[in-house]
Amino acid sequence: MSPHETPTAGTGAEIDPRQFRSVLGQFCTGVTIITTMGAGTAGGVDDGAPVGFACQSFAALSLDPPLVLFCPTKASRSWTAIERSGRFAVNVLAEEQQSTCARFGSREPDKFAGIDWTPSPLGSPILTGSLAHIDCTVETVHDGGDHFVVFGRVHSMSEIKTERPLLFYRGQYTGIEPDKTVPAKWRDDLEAFLTTASEDTWL
C-alpha cells in the first residue's frame, strides 16, 4: 500500500455495528425534539394527544423551496403519528434542556407530562424554552435502511435567540464554551457552501 492509499473497511455487511456507532459519535450534533398532534386514532399512540421524540438526525435540506429533513426509525410509533397527521414541528433544544431531551428519548408512556408547550400555527407542539422551532408539513418520505428519510416543507419558524444549543458528542451531552466561539474564516463562502449548490461549490 502506498503512503497515499487509505485502507477500506470492506462492504457494508462487514461493518461492525458497535464500531460504526462509535465512529459516527465523533460527529457532534445538535439535539431536536420532533413533535406533532395525534390524528385522533382511538386507543393508539396518537389518539389526539401530543406526540414527540428526541432526534439527532435533523438537517437543513433546501433554501428554495424551504425544506428540512429528519430520520425516524421504521419502528417509531411517534413517526406513525407524524405520518398520519402530515405535519410536525422541529424543536431545537437549548443547553439547559438536557432533562427534556432525556425524557423524550426514554420509553415514558407520557413524554409530555410536566412539559410546557404551545401549539404552532399548524398545531404541532412547541416546547417552552426551545432555542428555535420550525413548523413543517411532510413533503416526501424515502427509504433509508432501518430508518425513513423524511423531507419536510417549512411553513413558519421562530425568531432568533441568543442562548446556546444543547449538543451531543460521543454519547454525552456537551455545549459551546462562550469564550471559544469565534467567527469562521471565509464565513460568507462557508455559509454559501452549506446552503447552496453551484459551479463553485467546494465539493
N, C-alpha and C positions, 0 to 999 in steps of 0.2 A: 504494500500500500504506500502510495506516495504521500509526502507531507501535506499535500493539499486535498487529499481524499478524506471524506468523512464516512466513518463506518455506519452502516444502516442496521436497523433492528429487525429486519425481516418483514414478513407480511403481517397484516392486522391480526391474523389468527394466532400469531406467536407472541403478541404483546401481552406482558404480564399486567393484569388489571390494577394491582396494587402499585406497581411502579408507575403505570400510566397516570393514576390519580396523583401520586406524589409529584411527578414531573409537572403536571398541569397546575398543581398547587403553588408552583413558583410564580405563576401569573397572578398578580394582585388584582382583585376586582372590587367593585362596589357591591352593595347588597340592596336588593329591592324586595318589596312585597307586592305581588300581583294580586289584585282583588277584583271581585265582581259581586253582583247581587244574584242570588239563585233565581232560576226561572220559574219556580213555583211547582216543582215536581213533588207531590206529597210523599213524605216519608223518606225522601232522599237527602243527599248531602246538600242539595241546592233547593230546599223547599221554601224558597222565598227569603232565606236568611243570607247575611253577608258571608262571603267565602274568600279565602286568600291563602297564599303560600309564599314562603321565602324563596327567592330566586336570584342566583348569581349570573345565570346565563341570559343576561339582558344586554342589548346593544342598540345604538343608533344604526339605521339602515340607509335612509334616503332623506335628502332635503326637499326634493321636488319629484314626486309628491312626498309629503312628510310621513315617513314610515319608521317604525322601530321593530325589533324582534325579541322574542324570548323563547326558551326551550323547556317545556314541561316534560316530565317523564310520561310515557304512554300509560302508566298505571295510575297517574294522578287523578284523584277524584275532584280536586279543585279545577283541573283543566276541563273535566267533563262539564262542570258548571259554567265555566267561561265559554266553552264551545256552544252550549245551549243558549246562553244569554246573548252571545255575539259581541260582547263588549268587555272591556277591562280597564283598570287604572294601574299604572306603574307608580308605586310609592318608593322614592329613593330615600333610604334611611340616613338619618343624621348620626353623628358619632355617639351620642348618648342613648341611642335606641337599641342597644345590644339585647336587652331583655325582650323587646318586641320581636327582634329577629329570632331569638331562641324560641319564643312562643309559636311563631308562625312556621318554624322549621321542625316543630315537635308533632307528636301524634295526639295532641289535645283535641278532644271532640269539639269544643267550642273555643276556637282560637281568638275570637273577638271578645271574650269575657274580660271585662276590665279595660278594654281598649277603646279610647275615644275616637270617633270618626264622624265625618260628614259626607253626604253624597256629592259626587262630582256632577257636572252638567248632564252627563249621560247616565247618572245614577249609581256609579260604582263607588265603593268606599274610599275616601281619602283619609288616611291616618293622621291624626293630630300630631304635630311635631315633625312630620316628614320634611326632609330637606327640599324635595321637589316632588311634583306629581305630574303625570302625563295621562290624559284621558283619551282612550282609543276604542275603535271597533276592530273586530277581527277581519283582516283583509284576505289572507290566504293561509293555508296550513300545508306543510310539507313534511315528508318522511325524513327522520334523522336518526336512524338506528333504533336505539331503545328510547329515543325522545321524539317529539314533534318539534318542528321549527315553525313558529307562529309569527306571521307578519301582521303588524297592527297599524292601522291608519290613525294618525294623530288628529284629534278634533279640538283639543284645548290643552293648556298646560299652566303651571303655576308661575308666579313671579320668582325672580332670582333671589335667593337668600345668601347670607354671608357665613352661616355655620359650616362646620367641617363635616365631611361624609364619613359614614361607617365603612371600613374596608375589611376584606377577608384575605388572609395570606397564610399559606402553609397550615391550613386547618385552624387558624386562630383569628380573632378579631384584632384589628390594628387601626391606626389612624394617621393623620397627617400632622407632623410637628410644625407648629406655626413658624418657628424660626428657620425651617428648612424648605419653605416654599419659595421658589424663585421662578421668574419668567423663563420659559423655554427659549433657547436660541432659535433664530429664524421662526419666530412664533407665527407670523402670517402664513409662511409656507407650510408649517406643520399643521395648522388648522385647516388649510386647504387640502392637504394630503388626507386628513382624517375624515373629511366630509364630501369630497368630490372625486370624480374620475375624469381625467383629461389627458391630453397628449403628453403633458409634462409631469404626470403623477410619478412619484418616485419608483414604485414597483409595478 
